[in-house]
Each structure stands twice: as structure tokens, then as C-alpha cells.
Amino acid sequence: MKNNEYSRRKFFNKCLGSGSMLFGAAVILNSCHSNKSGQEEKKQDKAVHSCDDFSDVSAAEMEKRQKFGYVKKSPYSDRSCGGCGLHIPPVSDKDCGGCLLFKGPVDPGGYCIQYVAKT
């Protein structure tokens, strides 16, 4: 009456082996996915430091920018935010600085009507 072909021991060994293989495959696939997401996070961090990120700027501050006539690219070759006395230089890991007149990122090549040459 004993049928060794279908024993519980063989069944559990096969289940354990299959489960281990599936778990290992899942771990490997997850580690591959985490590398890609790390690269995406770096891209997102770079986008956050962009001069076009106004996510932390209020509507009132955006209105101030418009009143001062701020543009991202200066129409004058000798006047730009980088040479303005009101410009706040960028921090080492950022591309854009700031301005004493309004909040938010300011492109060093930008311009507004309140330009004051550095002395």
C-alpha cells in the first residue's frame, strides 16, 4: 500500500525548492528595479534644482516676478542676474541662485527691471 512516488517528504521538498527559487528570482528582479529607480531619483533631484521648478513659490511671489519683468534670458549682453547686486549666488549643488526682491529660483542669465550692477 505504500506508494513512494507520491510521498509527503518528496512533495514538501519540491515545494520548498520551488518556493526558494521563486523567492530568489523575486529578490534579483527587485534589486534590478531598485537600481533603475535610483537613477530616476537622481534625475528627479536634478529637475528639482532646475531654474524652472516653482513648486515652492507662492502665487504672490510669482506675481512679484511679473511686476519686476523677470525673464529667464536677459535681452542685454552686459546686464544679467549673475552680475546684479541683488542676485544671491547658487549653492554648490544647485544651478540657480535667488534674488533679494522675490523668492524662487533665478537663472544667472536672467534679467529684471530692478537690475543693479555689482560694485
N, C-alpha and C positions, 0 to 999 in steps of 0.2 A: 503494500500500500504506500510505501514511501516513494515519492517522486522527487528526486534530487534536481531535476531540470527546473522546477519551479519552487525552490526553497526560499524561505524568508530572508536568509542570510544573503543570498545572491541578489535578491530584489533590493534590499537595503544598500548593499554595496554599489549596485548600479545607480540607485537614486542619489546616493552620496557623491559618487563620481560625477554624475551629470550635473548635480547641483553645484559642485565645486567648479566645474568647467564654466557653467553659466555665470557664476559669481566672478570668476577671474576675467571672463570676457567683458562683463559689465564694468569692472574696475579699470581695465585697459581702455575701453571706449570712453569712460568718464574722464580719465586722465588726458586723453587726446582732446576732448571737448574743452577741458579747463585751460589748456594752452591757447586755444583759439579765443576763448573769452578773455584771457589775459591780454591778448593782442588788441581785442576790441576795446577793453578798458583803457589801454594806452591811447588809442585813437580818440576815445571819448574825452579823456583828460586833456588831450591836445586841443580838442574842439572847445572845451571849457575855457581854455586860456586864449581863445581866439578873440580878436577885436570885434567880432560880430556877436558875441554872447551877451545879450542884455537881459538874461533871466533874472538877475538880482536888482535890476534897475526899475524904479517905480515909474508910473506914467507921468508924474510931476517932473521927475528928473529928465525924462525923455523930452518933455515939453521945453525944459530949460535948454537942452541941446539944440532944439529947433530955433528957439529965440536967439541964441548966440550964433546961429548959422553954421554949426559944426558940420563939416564934411570929412569923409574918410581920406580923401586925397586933396591936398592943397592945390589951388589954381595958381599959386605963386611959387616960383622956384626958390626964392630966398626967404619965404615965411612958411613955417610948418610947426606943428605942435612940439616936435623934437627940439626946436630952437626957441621955444616960448618960455618965458619966466614962470608961467603958471602951470607948466607941464610937470607932472610927477613921473619920474623915470620908472620903467618897468622893473619888477622884481626879477631876480635871476632866472626863475623857471617860467616866466611869462613873456609873451611877445609884446604886450601892450602895457602902457602906463596908465596914468589917470590925469585928472585936471582938478585944480583948486576950485573951479567955478561950478562944476557939476560932477555927479557920481557916474561910475561905469567905466568901461574900457575906452581908452583913447589911443588911436593909431598915431605913432610918432610922425607919420607923413600927413596927418590931418591938418585941418585949419578951422578957425572960427574968427568972428569979427573982433573978439577981445584980445587978439594976439599982442603980446608984449615981448619985445626982444630981450634975450638974456643979457645981463650986464656982467 
